[in-house]
Amino acid sequence: MKRFVHSLLESESGSGLVLIGAAALALLIANSPLAPAYFAALEHHAGPLSLLHWINDAAMAVFFLLIGLEIKREFVGGELSAWPQRVLPGLAAAGGMVVPAAIYLMFNRHYPENVSGWAVPTATDIAFALGVLSLLGSRIPKSLKLFLTALAIIDDLGAVAIIALLYTAGLQPLWLASATLVIAVLWSLNRFGVTRLSPYLVLGAVLWFLVHESGVHATIAGVLLALTIPVKPDHAASPLHKLEHFLQPWVGFIIVPLFGFANAGVRLSVAGLEGAALQVPMGIAIGLFVGKQLGVFSMTWGAIKLGWAPRPEGTSLRQLYGVSVLCGIGFTMSLFIGLLAFPEAAELQGGVKLGVLAGSVASALLGVAVLLKPSSPRAKIPVPPSWN
């Protein structure tokens, strides 16, 4: 049993499987007689915030801290450290954000109250997508996993920028100025060569409170803190690497599944959803399932065809298409953005959850089906309905 737990914690798919289990449990409870107790518990206040807000605003700040650490590591000494390495995943990520957003806006163009949800289908859940990909084992080349990782990290960077720039309310200049001062102190610690993590983490907690009070969403504090943590390329003992290694199991196996359990609970029915409310789940589901694969694969194929970037070594176009489909798994970040887009509209939040679940499940199933079929690295461009 001990060996099983250790292997689960070390595996790429482990956190994805736990997240799937947490989301499935939330759906089961939300559609059972236990639903009233489930929703009441989430609204229970502990101090100034409800349990749901502690999870979404405080615990998820640690998730965003890890995202920020991964982004910085990849740009400093990883798969995104040079411009040629950024071209293909960067273009793919851009296509995977623009096309889903356009599809969502097409469905909701007549409903101004729904427009703020345009960013929901633009996000890819890196843990979920990599978890599904890793379940396919050795038949998937390492270069394909690296491509998906780089793409998802750039996608996360875009999602962070969207949250910081668009989903803010009632900015408070004094709190914002205080947060800026703390960031300056953190930057100074880095510049003066301070490598102990404790000063950064203590100031990071202060930064979270100030950002929370400033009107910017508090989770952005995690990303800002991550950007100040010292890092040395390919040096496992650097502060950034040590903090990332420490946080990964806590985030992957506790924080993200907890977020999934707290936010995936929704009644699996469109009954009562009509008109404007029905367009939200439709725009999100089709944006994730159709828009993601269309945007990611078209940009990937175009960049390779035009010679802007080489195809990842040992991969076929079929495999690249399969990964493009998996990018439609937008669970964690999509749900998070949906909560920010419709903070006071419970009905629309329910629609967001239905749309995210439908689009993510459809993308996972089709992506696995495509990737399970063997293909040659020299395979030609797949043209439905006949695959070479």
C-alpha positions in Angstrom: 0.0 0.0 0.0 2.8 2.4 0.9 4.5 1.7 -2.4 1.3 2.3 -4.3 0.7 5.7 -2.6 4.3 6.7 -3.3 4.1 5.7 -7.0 0.7 7.6 -7.3 2.3 10.7 -5.9 5.3 10.5 -8.3 3.3 9.7 -11.4 2.2 12.3 -14.0 -1.3 10.9 -14.1 -1.8 10.7 -10.3 -3.0 14.3 -9.7 -5.2 14.2 -12.8 -6.9 11.0 -11.5 -7.5 12.4 -8.1 -9.0 15.6 -9.7 -11.3 13.4 -11.8 -12.4 11.5 -8.7 -13.1 14.7 -6.7 -15.2 16.2 -9.6 -17.1 13.0 -10.0 -17.8 12.8 -6.2 -19.1 16.5 -6.3 -21.4 15.7 -9.2 -22.7 12.6 -7.4 -23.4 14.5 -4.2 -25.0 17.5 -6.0 -27.4 15.2 -7.7 -28.3 13.2 -4.6 -30.3 13.9 -1.4 -27.0 15.2 0.2 -27.1 18.2 -2.1 -28.6 20.7 0.4 -25.9 19.8 3.0 -23.1 20.0 0.4 -24.1 23.6 -0.7 -24.8 24.7 2.9 -21.3 23.6 4.0 -19.7 25.5 1.2 -21.5 28.7 2.3 -20.6 28.2 6.0 -18.4 31.1 7.2 -15.1 30.7 8.9 -14.0 34.1 9.9 -14.5 36.8 7.3 -15.0 34.4 4.3 -17.1 31.4 3.5 -15.5 28.0 3.1 -16.0 28.3 -0.7 -14.2 31.7 -0.7 -11.3 30.4 1.4 -10.9 27.7 -1.2 -11.2 29.9 -4.3 -9.4 33.0 -3.0 -6.8 31.7 -0.5 -6.0 28.1 -1.4 -6.1 28.8 -5.1 -3.5 31.5 -4.6 -1.1 28.6 -3.8 -2.1 27.0 -7.1 -1.3 30.2 -8.9 2.0 30.4 -7.1 2.9 27.0 -8.5 1.7 28.1 -12.0 3.9 31.2 -11.7 6.9 29.1 -10.6 6.4 26.7 -13.6 6.1 29.6 -16.0 9.3 31.3 -14.7 11.2 28.0 -14.7 10.3 27.2 -18.3 11.1 30.7 -19.5 14.5 30.9 -17.7 15.9 27.4 -18.3 13.2 25.1 -19.7 11.3 24.3 -22.8 10.5 28.0 -23.4 14.0 29.5 -22.7 14.7 30.4 -26.3 12.5 32.1 -28.9 12.7 29.2 -31.4 11.3 26.9 -28.7 8.4 29.3 -28.1 7.1 29.7 -31.6 5.1 26.5 -32.1 3.5 26.2 -28.6 3.0 30.0 -28.6 1.1 30.1 -31.9 -0.8 27.0 -30.9 -1.8 28.6 -27.5 -2.9 31.8 -29.3 -5.1 29.9 -31.7 -6.5 27.9 -28.8 -7.6 31.1 -27.1 -8.9 33.1 -30.0 -11.1 30.6 -31.7 -12.9 29.3 -28.5 -13.5 32.9 -27.5 -14.9 33.7 -30.9 -17.3 30.7 -30.8 -18.5 31.7 -27.3 -19.2 35.3 -28.5 -21.0 34.0 -31.5 -23.4 32.1 -29.3 -23.9 35.0 -26.9 -23.7 38.0 -29.2 -27.4 38.8 -28.5 -27.0 38.6 -24.8 -24.8 41.4 -23.3 -25.1 40.0 -19.8 -23.3 36.8 -21.0 -20.4 38.5 -22.8 -18.1 38.6 -19.7 -17.8 34.8 -19.9 -15.9 34.9 -23.2 -12.6 33.8 -21.6 -14.0 30.6 -20.0 -13.4 28.3 -22.9 -9.9 29.8 -23.6 -8.2 27.9 -20.8 -6.6 24.4 -20.8 -6.3 22.4 -17.6 -2.6 21.3 -17.7 -2.9 18.7 -14.9 -6.0 17.1 -16.4 -4.7 17.1 -20.0 -1.3 15.7 -19.0 -2.9 13.2 -16.8 -5.0 11.9 -19.6 -2.0 11.9 -22.0 0.2 10.0 -19.5 -2.4 7.3 -19.2 -1.5 6.3 -22.8 2.0 5.3 -21.6 5.0 4.8 -23.9 3.0 5.0 -27.1 3.2 8.8 -26.7 6.6 10.3 -27.5 8.2 12.5 -24.9 8.4 15.4 -27.4 4.5 15.4 -27.6 4.3 15.7 -23.8 6.8 18.5 -23.8 4.8 20.3 -26.6 1.6 20.0 -24.6 3.3 21.2 -21.4 4.8 24.3 -23.1 1.5 25.0 -24.8 -0.5 24.7 -21.6 2.0 26.9 -19.7 1.7 29.7 -22.3 -2.1 29.2 -22.1 -1.9 29.6 -18.3 0.1 32.8 -18.8 -2.6 34.1 -21.0 -5.3 33.1 -18.5 -3.4 34.9 -15.7 -3.2 38.1 -17.8 -6.9 37.9 -18.5 -7.8 37.5 -14.8 -5.4 40.4 -13.8 -6.6 42.8 -16.5 -10.3 42.1 -16.9 -11.7 40.5 -13.8 -11.1 43.3 -11.3 -13.7 45.3 -9.5 -13.5 48.6 -7.6 -9.8 49.1 -7.5 -8.5 50.7 -4.2 -5.5 52.9 -5.0 -4.1 52.8 -1.4 -4.2 49.0 -1.1 -2.8 48.7 -4.6 0.1 51.0 -3.8 0.9 49.1 -0.7 0.9 45.8 -2.7 3.3 47.5 -5.2 5.6 48.4 -2.4 5.7 44.8 -1.1 6.5 43.6 -4.7 9.4 46.1 -4.8 10.7 44.7 -1.5 10.5 41.1 -2.9 12.3 42.2 -6.0 15.0 43.8 -3.9 15.5 40.6 -2.0 16.0 38.8 -5.2 18.4 41.5 -6.6 20.5 41.4 -3.4 20.9 37.6 -3.6 18.7 36.5 -0.7 18.0 32.8 -1.3 16.2 31.8 1.9 12.6 31.2 1.1 11.1 32.3 4.5 11.3 36.1 3.8 9.6 35.6 0.4 6.8 33.5 1.9 6.1 35.9 4.8 6.0 38.9 2.4 3.9 36.8 0.0 1.2 36.3 2.7 1.2 40.1 3.3 1.0 40.6 -0.5 -2.0 38.2 -0.7 -3.9 40.3 1.8 -3.1 43.6 0.2 -4.0 42.3 -3.3 -7.3 40.9 -1.9 -8.2 44.3 -0.5 -7.1 46.2 -3.6 -9.8 44.9 -5.9 -7.5 42.7 -8.0 -8.3 39.0 -7.6 -6.2 37.7 -4.7 -4.9 34.7 -6.6 -2.8 37.0 -8.7 -0.6 37.5 -5.6 0.6 34.0 -6.1 1.9 34.7 -9.6 3.5 38.0 -8.6 5.3 36.2 -5.7 6.5 33.5 -8.0 8.2 35.9 -10.3 10.4 37.2 -7.5 11.6 33.8 -6.3 15.3 33.3 -7.2 16.1 30.6 -9.8 19.2 29.2 -11.4 18.8 27.4 -14.8 19.1 23.6 -14.4 20.0 23.9 -10.7 17.7 21.7 -8.6 18.9 23.3 -5.4 17.8 26.8 -6.4 15.0 28.4 -4.2 12.4 28.2 -7.1 13.1 24.5 -7.8 12.9 23.6 -4.1 9.6 25.5 -3.6 8.1 24.1 -6.7 9.0 20.5 -5.7 7.5 21.1 -2.2 4.3 22.6 -3.5 3.6 20.1 -6.4 2.0 17.3 -4.3 0.1 19.7 -2.0 -1.4 21.5 -5.0 -1.9 18.4 -7.2 -3.4 16.2 -4.6 -5.1 18.5 -2.1 -5.7 22.1 -3.4 -6.8 21.4 -7.0 -9.0 18.4 -6.1 -10.5 20.4 -3.2 -11.3 23.2 -5.7 -12.8 20.6 -8.1 -14.9 19.2 -5.3 -16.1 22.6 -4.2 -16.9 23.9 -7.7 -17.9 20.9 -9.9 -21.1 20.2 -8.0 -24.0 21.0 -10.3 -27.2 19.4 -11.2 -26.8 17.6 -14.5 -29.9 19.0 -16.2 -30.6 21.9 -18.6 -34.1 22.0 -17.4 -34.9 25.7 -16.5 -32.0 26.9 -18.7 -33.4 28.8 -21.6 -32.8 31.9 -23.7 -29.7 33.7 -22.5 -28.9 31.2 -19.7 -28.8 28.3 -22.2 -26.3 30.1 -24.5 -23.6 30.1 -21.8 -23.1 26.3 -21.5 -23.5 25.9 -25.3 -20.9 28.5 -26.1 -18.5 27.1 -23.5 -19.0 23.4 -24.4 -18.6 24.0 -28.2 -15.8 26.5 -27.6 -13.8 23.9 -25.7 -14.6 20.9 -27.8 -14.6 22.5 -31.3 -12.8 25.8 -30.8 -9.8 24.4 -29.0 -9.0 21.7 -31.4 -9.6 23.9 -34.4 -7.5 26.8 -33.1 -4.6 24.7 -31.7 -4.3 22.3 -34.6 -4.8 24.9 -37.4 -2.1 27.1 -36.0 0.2 24.1 -35.3 -0.2 22.7 -38.8 0.2 26.1 -40.4 3.4 26.9 -38.5 4.9 23.6 -39.5 3.7 23.8 -43.1 5.1 27.4 -43.5 8.4 26.4 -42.0 8.1 28.7 -39.0 8.8 25.8 -36.5 9.8 22.2 -36.8 7.4 19.4 -36.0 8.1 17.9 -32.5 10.5 15.0 -33.0 9.0 11.6 -33.5 5.4 12.9 -33.7 2.8 12.5 -36.4 0.1 15.0 -37.4 -2.5 12.6 -36.0 -0.8 12.8 -32.6 -0.6 16.6 -32.8 -4.3 16.6 -33.6 -5.0 14.4 -30.7 -3.1 16.7 -28.4 -5.0 19.6 -29.9 -8.3 17.9 -28.9 -7.0 17.3 -25.3 -6.5 21.0 -25.0 -10.3 21.3 -24.8 -10.0 19.9 -21.3 -10.4 23.2 -19.5 -11.6 22.1 -16.1 -9.8 24.0 -13.3 -8.9 27.3 -14.9 -12.2 27.4 -16.9 -14.3 26.9 -13.8 -12.2 29.5 -12.0 -12.6 32.1 -14.7 -16.4 31.3 -14.8 -16.7 32.2 -11.1 -15.0 35.6 -11.8 -17.1 36.3 -14.9 -20.5 35.8 -13.2 -19.8 36.4 -9.5 -23.4 37.2 -8.6 -25.3 35.0 -11.1 -25.9 31.6 -9.6 -27.8 30.4 -12.7 -25.1 31.4 -15.1 -22.4 29.8 -12.8 -24.4 26.6 -13.1 -24.4 27.0 -16.9 -20.6 27.5 -16.8 -20.1 24.3 -14.9 -22.3 22.3 -17.3 -20.5 23.7 -20.3 -17.1 23.1 -18.9 -17.9 19.5 -17.9 -19.5 18.7 -21.2 -16.7 20.2 -23.3 -13.9 18.8 -21.2 -15.3 15.2 -21.1 -16.0 15.2 -24.9 -12.4 16.5 -25.5 -10.9 13.9 -23.2 -12.8 11.0 -24.9 -12.1 12.1 -28.5 -8.5 12.9 -27.7 -7.8 9.5 -26.3 -9.6 7.8 -29.2 -7.4 9.7 -31.7 -4.2 9.0 -29.8 -4.9 5.3 -29.3 -4.8 4.6 -33.0 -1.2 4.0 -34.2 0.2 6.3 -36.7 3.5 6.8 -38.5 5.6 10.0 -37.9 5.4 10.5 -41.6 1.6 10.4 -41.7 0.0 12.9 -43.9 -2.4 15.6 -42.8 -5.5 13.8 -41.5 -8.6 14.6 -43.5 -12.0 13.5 -42.0 -13.7 11.1 -42.4 -10.9 8.9 -43.7 -7.7 8.8 -41.8 -4.4 7.8 -43.4 
